[in-house]
Amino acid sequence: MDDAKIYGHIQCPDDCNLLQYALAGLQSWSQKWLLNLNTKKCCVVSYGRSVDKTVTYTLVDHSNQEAVPERYDKVKDLGVWSDEKLSFREHIQDKINKAYMMLGVIKRNFRHLTIRTFVLLYTTMVRSHLDYCCSVWAPYKKGDIILKH
């Protein structure tokens, strides 16, 4: 089973218990259908300003109850980096770096380009990185929007 997510809005300790119950349900479902859950790859990410990061969640691995091993401040999911504040700064910087890298590839490997050829290469090799999931991470803060005159 790849990329399964369980999430919940945690406002009180009972919400933590509900999330733990959902984790147990996912694990029993995966065992019933013989889809092994790799507990070493499981992690916890908390989004928000005032989040209690001391809460631990447990999974049963080969009849041993273990705490979910990792708590991350940021994760990459389906190619989009998101951090605990949902600022997407890391993702934006990663996309800009990849776009510059692709521009470098074009510059090194294609010496004499017509405008039409350059536009085609730019659209396929550079812009595709910048456009991927842009509706999710579209920069809205002035610090994230780079305007060059």
C-alpha positions in Angstrom: 0.0 0.0 0.0 1.6 3.3 -1.1 0.9 6.8 -0.1 -2.0 6.2 2.3 -2.9 9.2 4.4 -4.9 9.5 7.6 -5.6 12.9 8.9 -7.8 14.6 11.5 -8.4 18.0 13.0 -7.0 17.7 16.5 -8.6 20.1 19.1 -8.7 18.0 22.2 -7.2 14.7 23.5 -10.3 12.8 22.4 -9.5 13.8 18.8 -6.0 12.2 19.3 -7.8 9.0 20.4 -10.0 9.1 17.3 -7.0 9.4 15.1 -5.3 6.5 16.9 -8.5 4.4 16.4 -8.4 5.2 12.7 -4.7 4.1 12.5 -5.7 0.8 14.2 -8.5 0.4 11.7 -6.2 1.0 8.7 -3.8 -1.5 10.1 -6.4 -4.2 10.7 -7.8 -3.6 7.2 -4.4 -3.9 5.6 -3.7 -7.1 7.5 -7.1 -8.5 6.4 -6.4 -7.8 2.7 -2.7 -9.0 3.1 -1.4 -5.5 2.2 1.6 -5.1 4.5 2.0 -1.7 6.1 5.7 -0.7 6.4 5.7 0.9 9.8 9.2 2.2 9.4 8.1 4.5 6.5 5.2 5.9 8.5 5.5 9.4 9.9 3.5 12.1 11.6 3.2 15.7 10.3 1.3 18.3 12.2 0.0 21.5 10.5 -0.8 24.6 12.4 0.5 27.3 14.8 -0.2 25.8 18.2 0.1 22.1 17.7 0.9 19.7 20.5 3.9 17.8 19.1 4.3 15.6 22.2 1.4 13.2 21.2 2.7 9.9 19.9 0.7 7.4 17.8 1.3 3.7 17.8 1.2 0.9 15.2 1.4 -2.8 15.7 4.3 -4.4 13.8 4.5 -8.2 14.1 2.5 -8.2 17.3 4.8 -5.5 18.8 3.2 -2.2 19.5 5.6 0.6 18.4 5.3 4.4 18.2 5.2 5.9 14.7 8.9 6.5 14.3 9.2 9.9 12.7 7.7 13.3 13.2 8.5 15.7 10.3 8.3 19.4 9.9 8.0 19.1 6.1 7.1 16.3 3.7 7.1 15.8 0.0 3.9 14.2 -1.3 3.2 13.7 -5.0 6.1 16.1 -5.8 4.9 18.9 -3.7 6.8 20.0 -0.5 4.6 21.2 2.3 5.7 22.3 5.7 3.9 22.6 9.0 2.9 26.2 8.2 1.8 25.4 4.7 4.0 28.1 3.3 5.4 26.0 0.4 8.6 28.1 0.4 10.8 25.0 0.1 8.6 23.7 -2.8 8.8 27.1 -4.6 12.6 27.2 -4.1 12.9 23.6 -5.4 10.9 24.4 -8.5 12.9 27.5 -9.2 16.2 25.5 -8.9 14.9 22.8 -11.2 13.8 25.4 -13.8 17.3 27.0 -13.7 18.8 23.6 -14.0 16.8 22.9 -17.1 17.7 26.3 -18.6 21.3 25.4 -18.0 20.8 22.1 -19.9 19.2 24.0 -22.8 22.0 26.6 -22.8 24.8 23.9 -22.7 23.4 21.5 -25.3 21.8 23.8 -27.8 24.1 26.5 -29.1 22.2 27.9 -32.1 18.4 28.0 -31.5 15.7 29.7 -33.4 13.1 31.5 -31.3 10.5 28.8 -32.2 12.8 26.0 -31.1 13.7 27.8 -27.8 10.1 28.3 -27.0 9.4 24.7 -27.6 12.3 23.6 -25.4 11.4 26.1 -22.7 7.8 25.0 -22.7 8.6 21.3 -22.4 11.7 21.4 -20.2 11.4 24.5 -18.0 7.8 25.6 -17.7 6.5 22.1 -17.0 8.4 22.2 -13.7 7.0 25.5 -12.8 3.4 24.6 -13.7 3.2 21.2 -11.9 0.6 21.5 -9.2 0.7 25.3 -9.3 -2.9 25.5 -8.2 -1.9 23.9 -4.9 1.3 25.9 -4.1 0.7 29.1 -6.1 2.7 31.9 -4.4 0.5 34.5 -2.7 3.0 36.2 -0.4 5.0 39.1 -1.6 8.2 37.4 -0.4 7.5 34.4 -2.6 6.7 36.3 -5.8 9.8 37.5 -7.6 9.2 40.4 -9.9 12.0 41.4 -12.3 11.8 44.6 -14.3 
